[in-house]
Amino acid sequence: MKILLLGGTGAMGTPLARKLATRGNEVYVTTRIVRTSEISNLYFVQGNAHDAVFLQEMLEMGKFDAIIDFMVYQPSEFRARVESLLSKTGHYLFLSSSRVYADSETPLNEDSPRLLDVCQDAAYLSTDEYALAKAREENMLFESKQTNWTIIRPYITYNTDRLQLGTLEKDIWLWRALHGQSIPFPQDVASHRTTLTYGADVAEAMARLPGNPLAMTQAVHLTGTESITWQEVKDIYCSVLERKTGNRPKLWQPMTSDKIIKTIDNEYQTKYDRLFDRTFDNSKMLSLCGEDLRLTSVHSGLTSCLENFINNPRWRIPEPKVQARFDSFTGETTSLSSFPTTKAKIKYLGWHTMPWAMADIKNILSKE
């Protein structure tokens, strides 16, 4: 098969591209940076798939048997291209998200209510927040006259480079832990259940979908079978850190997520996802992808990925405002040597010592 991955260089796309190529498919992957491949039939094409001209050039390479679309769109952008994408392939697979689902007291299946359809929060519904944007884009496929599409709804995936704790990425919580600072871990999130799935397992399930006639016009979530509380996730991480470093990480555990929400601006992700219990019925995935699909256990997967990262850490530069605000809450200080530029150092000091002044400056600049 000739397969195009739009934006497929992340936690799911990277292993998926390799799996598809090593199984004899001719695979093209769009990427914003130069990448090379040691696999003869895996090709990286540099360009921005949001750019309409670049996308058209890709689609004119001849009809693809499958297009797997990892891009994050605004609904208006997706509406402008969806029919073109559908017409240029035998099977279009759209990466949505299981964040589209509303809260549920029972395990989620693909027919469970979505936030877009049942939420009564007018302020939230007036936005194109991630879960709502994905649901609106799903609707464009549901309403299309074409029948060659599949909606894929993964949930939280992890690998060595992506290890989440509640709403925090590893470049916040793990960076702080390994630098002797307290991990922000709110109690309202800690008690809720989540489902974490190893990225390579999701990629394996996804690799079995292109060309599958039973998957056409279907939505399917690709998730693990196990659910686990965020408290249990934290315990796994802390056990690994204690074993690897000799020190048990410190925790900052406010009762609510309010201060974290204000620090990293993630109100809706917290309110309409992390404060829900997320458990899944993945029987549809297994029926489409094969009962022989093997899923990595959460404990062993998180343990292995965290150990691998600690052995070979690769950090993004710490965000000065985020570190400063968390330090203010915990009474700690980040070394200025952690920030590579003078501007970042000044920004950290400002948010740490005079957050009200920094907020005023930010508001003034945003109005200019």
C-alpha positions in Angstrom: 0.0 0.0 0.0 1.0 3.6 -0.6 0.4 5.5 2.6 0.7 9.1 3.6 1.1 10.2 7.3 0.3 13.9 7.8 2.3 15.1 10.8 3.2 11.6 11.9 6.4 12.2 13.8 5.1 12.0 17.4 4.6 9.3 20.1 2.2 7.3 17.8 3.3 8.4 14.4 7.0 7.5 14.7 6.5 3.8 15.6 3.5 3.6 13.2 5.6 4.8 10.2 8.3 2.2 10.9 5.7 -0.6 11.4 4.0 0.2 8.1 7.3 0.5 6.2 8.8 -2.7 7.5 5.7 -4.5 6.5 6.3 -3.6 2.9 4.2 -0.5 2.5 5.5 2.6 0.7 5.2 5.3 3.4 5.5 9.1 3.2 5.6 11.2 6.3 5.4 15.0 6.4 7.7 16.8 8.8 8.6 20.4 9.5 12.3 19.6 10.0 14.8 17.6 8.0 14.7 13.9 8.8 16.4 10.9 7.3 15.3 7.2 7.2 17.4 4.0 7.2 14.3 2.1 5.8 14.3 2.2 2.0 10.6 2.6 1.6 10.0 5.2 4.3 10.3 8.7 3.0 10.2 12.0 5.0 9.0 15.0 3.1 9.8 18.4 4.7 7.0 20.9 4.8 4.2 22.2 6.8 1.0 20.2 6.2 -1.1 23.1 7.4 0.1 24.9 4.3 -2.5 24.4 1.5 0.0 24.6 -1.3 2.3 22.0 0.3 -0.6 19.7 1.0 -1.8 20.0 -2.5 1.6 19.1 -3.8 1.6 16.0 -1.6 -1.9 15.0 -2.8 -0.8 15.3 -6.4 1.8 12.6 -5.9 -0.8 10.1 -7.1 -3.6 8.6 -5.2 -2.7 7.1 -1.8 -4.2 3.9 -0.6 -4.5 5.4 2.9 -3.9 8.8 4.5 -3.5 8.9 8.2 -4.0 12.4 9.5 -2.3 13.4 12.8 -2.7 17.1 12.3 -4.4 19.4 14.8 -6.8 21.7 12.9 -9.2 24.5 13.6 -12.6 23.4 12.4 -12.6 26.0 9.6 -9.3 24.7 8.3 -10.5 21.1 8.4 -13.7 22.0 6.6 -11.7 23.6 3.8 -9.7 20.4 3.1 -11.7 17.4 4.2 -13.4 16.6 0.9 -10.0 16.9 -0.9 -8.4 14.5 1.5 -11.3 12.0 1.1 -11.1 12.2 -2.7 -7.3 11.6 -2.8 -7.3 8.3 -1.0 -8.9 4.9 -0.7 -9.1 5.2 3.1 -8.8 8.4 5.2 -8.0 7.9 8.9 -8.6 10.9 11.1 -6.9 11.2 14.4 -9.5 12.5 16.8 -9.3 12.0 20.6 -11.1 10.2 23.4 -11.2 13.5 25.1 -14.3 14.2 23.1 -16.3 12.0 25.5 -18.4 13.4 28.3 -18.2 12.1 31.8 -19.5 8.6 32.3 -20.1 6.3 35.3 -19.6 3.3 33.1 -16.7 2.3 30.8 -16.8 4.4 27.6 -17.7 2.9 24.3 -17.7 4.6 20.9 -21.4 5.5 21.3 -21.0 7.2 24.6 -22.1 10.8 24.7 -19.6 13.5 23.6 -19.1 16.8 25.4 -20.1 18.7 22.3 -23.5 17.0 22.3 -24.4 17.1 26.1 -22.3 19.9 27.8 -24.4 22.8 29.0 -21.4 25.2 29.6 -22.1 28.0 27.2 -18.7 29.6 27.7 -16.9 26.3 27.0 -19.1 25.6 23.9 -18.2 29.0 22.5 -14.6 27.9 22.2 -12.7 25.6 19.8 -10.9 23.9 22.7 -9.2 20.7 21.6 -12.0 18.2 22.5 -14.7 20.4 21.0 -12.7 21.1 17.8 -12.1 17.3 17.3 -15.8 16.6 17.8 -16.8 19.3 15.3 -14.4 17.8 12.8 -15.7 14.4 13.4 -19.2 15.7 12.5 -17.9 16.8 9.1 -17.0 13.2 8.4 -20.3 11.9 9.8 -22.1 14.3 7.5 -19.9 13.6 4.4 -21.3 11.7 1.5 -18.0 9.8 1.3 -17.8 6.5 3.0 -14.0 5.9 3.0 -13.1 7.3 6.4 -12.4 6.1 9.9 -12.3 8.2 13.1 -9.6 7.1 15.5 -9.9 8.2 19.2 -6.7 7.5 21.1 -6.5 8.6 24.7 -3.4 9.5 26.7 -0.4 7.8 25.2 3.1 7.6 26.7 6.6 6.7 25.7 10.1 7.6 26.8 9.7 11.2 25.7 6.2 11.7 26.9 5.3 10.9 30.5 2.3 12.8 31.9 1.2 13.3 35.5 -2.3 14.7 35.7 -2.2 17.7 33.3 1.6 18.1 33.6 4.1 17.0 31.0 7.4 15.5 32.2 9.3 18.7 31.3 7.6 20.2 34.3 7.0 17.6 36.9 10.0 15.3 36.2 12.4 18.2 35.7 11.4 19.5 39.1 11.7 16.1 40.7 15.2 15.5 39.3 16.3 19.0 40.3 15.2 18.4 44.0 12.0 20.5 43.8 8.5 19.6 44.7 6.2 17.9 42.1 2.8 19.7 41.8 0.2 17.1 42.3 -3.3 18.3 43.2 -5.5 16.1 45.3 -8.7 16.6 43.1 -6.9 14.9 40.2 -5.1 12.3 42.2 -8.2 10.3 43.1 -9.6 10.0 39.5 -9.0 7.0 37.2 -7.2 7.3 33.9 -6.2 5.0 31.0 -2.6 5.3 29.8 -1.6 3.3 26.7 1.9 2.7 25.4 2.4 4.7 22.2 3.8 1.7 20.3 0.8 -0.4 21.2 -1.5 2.3 19.8 0.7 2.4 16.7 0.3 -1.4 16.3 -3.4 -1.2 16.5 -3.5 1.7 14.0 -1.2 -0.2 11.6 -4.0 -2.8 11.3 -6.7 -0.4 10.2 -5.7 1.0 6.7 -7.7 -0.8 4.1 -9.9 -2.7 6.6 -13.4 -2.5 5.1 -15.0 -3.1 8.5 -13.4 0.1 9.8 -15.0 2.3 7.1 -17.5 5.0 8.5 -16.6 3.9 12.0 -15.3 5.6 15.1 -13.0 3.5 17.3 -11.0 4.4 20.3 -7.6 2.8 20.6 -6.9 2.5 24.3 -5.6 0.1 26.8 -7.7 -2.3 28.9 -6.4 -1.2 32.3 -7.4 1.8 34.2 -5.4 3.3 37.1 -5.8 6.3 39.5 -3.4 9.2 39.1 -2.3 8.5 42.6 -1.1 5.1 41.5 0.6 6.7 38.5 2.4 9.0 40.9 3.4 6.1 43.1 5.0 4.3 40.1 7.0 7.3 39.1 8.1 8.0 42.7 9.2 4.4 43.2 11.4 4.6 40.0 12.8 7.9 41.0 13.7 6.7 44.5 15.3 3.6 43.1 17.3 5.5 40.5 18.3 8.6 42.5 18.2 7.4 46.1 15.7 10.1 47.0 11.9 10.0 47.3 10.6 13.1 45.4 8.9 15.8 47.3 5.2 16.7 46.5 3.2 19.8 46.6 -0.4 18.6 47.0 -3.0 21.4 47.0 -6.6 20.4 47.5 -7.6 21.7 44.1 -6.1 22.3 40.7 -6.9 26.0 40.7 -3.4 27.4 41.0 -2.1 24.9 38.4 -4.8 25.9 36.0 -3.9 29.6 36.4 -0.2 28.8 35.9 -0.4 26.7 32.7 -3.8 27.9 31.5 -5.5 24.5 31.2 -8.9 25.0 32.7 -10.9 23.0 30.2 -8.5 20.1 30.0 -8.7 19.8 33.8 -12.4 20.4 34.2 -13.6 18.3 31.3 -11.1 15.5 31.3 -8.7 15.0 34.2 -11.5 15.5 36.8 -13.4 12.7 35.0 -12.8 8.9 35.5 -11.6 7.7 32.1 -12.1 3.9 31.7 -12.8 2.3 28.3 -14.5 -0.7 26.7 -12.0 -1.5 24.0 -13.8 -4.5 22.5 -14.4 -2.7 19.2 -10.7 -2.0 18.8 -10.0 -5.7 19.4 -12.6 -6.8 16.9 -11.2 -4.6 14.2 -7.5 -5.0 15.0 -7.4 -8.6 16.1 -7.8 -10.3 19.5 -4.1 -11.2 19.3 -3.2 -7.5 19.8 -0.9 -7.4 22.8 -1.0 -4.4 25.2 1.8 -3.4 27.6 0.9 -3.3 31.2 0.7 0.2 32.7 3.1 -0.5 35.5 5.8 -2.2 33.4 5.4 0.3 30.6 5.7 3.5 32.7 8.5 2.0 34.7 10.6 1.1 31.7 10.0 4.4 29.9 10.8 6.5 33.0 14.0 4.5 33.6 15.1 4.9 30.0 14.5 8.6 30.1 16.5 9.0 33.4 19.3 7.1 31.8 19.3 9.4 28.7 17.4 12.7 29.6 16.4 15.1 26.8 14.8 18.2 28.1 12.9 21.1 26.6 14.1 24.4 28.1 12.2 25.1 31.4 9.5 27.7 31.0 10.5 30.6 33.3 6.9 31.6 34.3 5.8 28.1 35.1 8.9 27.4 37.2 8.6 30.7 39.0 4.9 30.3 39.9 5.4 26.8 41.2 8.4 27.9 43.2 6.3 30.6 44.7 3.7 28.1 45.8 6.3 25.7 47.3 8.8 28.2 48.7 11.5 26.9 46.5 13.9 28.5 44.0 15.2 27.4 40.6 18.9 28.2 39.9 19.2 30.9 37.3 21.7 28.7 35.5 18.8 26.6 34.4 17.7 29.3 32.0 20.0 29.8 28.9 19.3 33.4 28.2 19.3 36.7 30.1 15.7 37.3 29.0 14.6 34.0 30.5 16.4 34.7 33.8 14.7 38.1 34.1 11.3 36.6 33.3 11.8 34.0 36.0 12.8 36.6 38.6 9.9 38.8 37.6 7.3 36.0 37.9 8.9 34.7 41.2 9.1 38.1 43.0 6.5 40.3 41.3 3.9 38.2 39.6 1.2 41.0 39.8 3.6 43.3 37.9 4.4 40.7 35.3 0.7 40.0 34.8 0.0 43.7 34.3 2.9 43.9 31.7 1.5 40.9 29.9 -2.0 42.4 29.7 -0.6 45.7 28.4 1.5 44.0 25.7 -1.4 41.8 24.6 -3.5 45.0 23.9 -0.8 46.6 21.7 
